[in-house]
Amino acid sequence: MRSILAVGPILGIDPGITCTGYGLIEAVGDRLILVASGDVRPSPSDSFPLRLKEIFDGLNALLASHAPTGVAVEEVFLARNFPAALKLGQARGVALLVAATHHLPVFEYSPTQVKMAVVGYGRASKEQVGLMVSRLLNLSRPVASEHAADALAIAICHIHSTPAHSANMHPARNAGRVARLQTGVR
């Protein structure tokens, strides 16, 4: 009899100043289970510091009510618009602060890593990511929010990057990747 490996719940966060997506999933055996997903949307009329506080409060309440075992966050990518990238970095900092406040480990993944883990192609479109998230979570319809779908993809990426779990879910496909992760070679 095959043992069931349980991972989770893992909270994925797609930080943004206008909308921060979140997705909470749990892995049991070879199944990914959607626990919760949605958005924290600060009021656009609020000042920047108040928006950051709304993101903090929303994520803090989520962590308090669901008690995940870890948080996965997308790394900041290089952007052409420096002021927008700076604001994104500050929203990301709030997400990291909330995780630290709850004493949770934080795992960071690049957008390319997330797309590779979910779609198998590092330059996948947002539509492709959303479709695969729905398929991997066995949902009857796509996730309503693009930001929540991205957050779920980040959580899925983390679970697929956990060597023991990725080997359990996809033994043939991940055999080489698991060995590379264990040796530190990418």
C-alpha positions in Angstrom: 0.0 0.0 0.0 1.3 3.4 -1.0 1.8 5.9 1.8 0.0 9.2 1.6 2.2 12.2 1.7 0.5 15.3 3.1 1.9 18.8 2.5 0.2 22.0 3.6 -1.7 23.9 3.7 0.6 26.2 1.7 -0.3 29.9 1.1 0.8 31.3 -2.2 0.9 35.1 -2.5 0.9 37.2 -5.7 1.8 40.6 -4.2 0.5 43.9 -5.8 -0.4 47.3 -4.5 -3.8 47.4 -6.3 -4.6 43.7 -5.8 -2.7 41.0 -3.8 -3.9 37.6 -4.8 -3.8 34.6 -2.4 -4.2 30.9 -2.8 -4.2 28.3 -0.2 -3.8 24.6 -1.2 -3.1 21.4 0.5 -1.5 18.3 -0.9 -2.7 14.8 0.1 -1.1 11.9 -1.7 -1.2 12.8 -5.4 -4.1 15.3 -5.1 -3.9 19.1 -4.7 -6.9 20.5 -2.8 -8.1 24.1 -3.0 -8.6 25.4 0.5 -9.2 29.1 -0.2 -8.4 31.7 -2.8 -9.1 35.4 -3.5 -7.8 38.9 -3.5 -7.0 41.6 -1.0 -8.0 44.8 -2.8 -7.1 48.0 -1.0 -9.2 51.0 -1.7 -7.8 53.0 -4.6 -8.7 56.2 -2.9 -6.6 55.4 0.2 -3.0 56.7 0.6 -0.2 54.4 -0.2 0.6 53.6 3.5 -3.1 52.8 4.1 -3.1 50.4 1.1 -0.1 48.6 2.6 -1.9 48.4 5.9 -5.0 46.9 4.2 -2.8 44.3 2.5 -1.2 43.5 5.9 -4.5 43.3 7.7 -6.1 41.1 5.0 -3.2 38.6 4.8 -2.8 38.6 8.6 -6.5 37.7 9.0 -6.1 34.9 6.4 -3.0 33.4 8.2 -4.8 33.6 11.5 -7.9 31.8 10.2 -6.2 29.1 8.1 -2.8 28.5 9.8 -0.7 27.4 6.8 2.6 25.6 7.3 4.5 27.9 4.9 4.2 30.8 2.5 5.3 30.9 -1.1 5.9 34.3 -2.7 6.9 35.3 -6.2 10.2 37.0 -6.5 10.3 40.5 -7.8 11.1 40.6 -11.5 12.9 43.3 -13.3 10.5 45.9 -14.6 11.0 48.8 -17.0 8.8 51.1 -14.8 11.0 51.7 -11.7 8.3 53.4 -9.6 5.8 50.6 -10.2 8.5 48.0 -9.4 9.3 49.9 -6.1 5.7 49.8 -5.1 5.4 46.1 -6.0 8.5 45.5 -3.8 6.8 47.2 -0.9 3.7 45.1 -1.2 5.9 42.1 -1.4 7.7 43.3 1.8 4.3 43.4 3.5 3.6 39.8 2.5 7.0 38.7 3.9 6.4 40.6 7.1 3.1 38.9 7.6 4.7 35.5 7.2 7.5 36.4 9.6 4.9 37.7 12.1 3.4 34.3 12.1 6.8 32.5 12.3 6.2 30.8 9.0 8.9 29.7 6.5 8.9 31.7 3.3 9.8 30.2 -0.1 10.5 32.4 -3.1 10.1 31.5 -6.7 10.8 33.4 -9.9 8.0 33.8 -12.5 9.8 31.4 -14.8 10.0 28.7 -12.1 6.3 29.1 -11.4 5.4 28.8 -15.0 7.7 25.8 -15.5 6.2 24.0 -12.5 2.6 24.6 -13.5 2.6 24.7 -17.3 5.9 23.2 -18.2 6.9 26.3 -20.2 8.7 29.3 -18.7 7.1 31.8 -21.0 3.5 30.6 -20.6 0.8 33.2 -20.8 -1.4 34.2 -17.8 -4.3 32.4 -19.6 -2.3 29.2 -19.8 -1.3 29.4 -16.2 -4.9 29.9 -15.1 -6.1 27.0 -17.2 -3.5 24.6 -15.8 -4.2 25.8 -12.2 -7.8 24.9 -12.7 -6.8 21.5 -14.1 -4.3 20.7 -11.4 -6.8 21.6 -8.7 -9.6 19.7 -10.6 -11.9 22.7 -10.6 -15.0 22.7 -12.7 -14.4 26.3 -13.8 -11.4 28.7 -14.0 -10.3 30.7 -10.9 -12.3 34.0 -11.0 -9.3 36.2 -10.3 -6.1 36.3 -12.4 -4.2 37.3 -9.2 -5.7 34.5 -7.2 -4.8 32.1 -10.0 -1.2 33.4 -10.0 -1.1 32.9 -6.2 -2.4 29.3 -6.5 0.3 28.7 -9.2 3.0 29.9 -6.8 1.7 27.5 -4.1 1.6 24.7 -6.6 5.1 25.5 -7.7 6.2 25.2 -4.0 4.6 21.8 -3.6 6.0 20.5 -6.9 9.4 21.8 -5.8 9.3 19.8 -2.5 11.5 16.8 -3.5 9.7 14.1 -1.7 6.3 15.3 -2.8 7.2 16.0 -6.4 8.6 12.5 -6.7 5.4 11.1 -5.2 3.2 13.0 -7.6 5.1 12.5 -10.8 7.7 9.8 -10.4 8.8 9.5 -14.0 8.7 13.1 -14.9 10.4 14.4 -11.8 13.1 11.8 -11.1 15.9 13.9 -12.6 14.7 17.1 -11.2 14.5 15.7 -7.7 18.0 14.4 -7.9 19.2 17.9 -9.1 17.3 19.6 -6.3 18.9 17.3 -3.7 22.4 17.9 -5.1 21.8 21.6 -5.5 22.3 21.5 -9.3 19.6 23.2 -11.3 
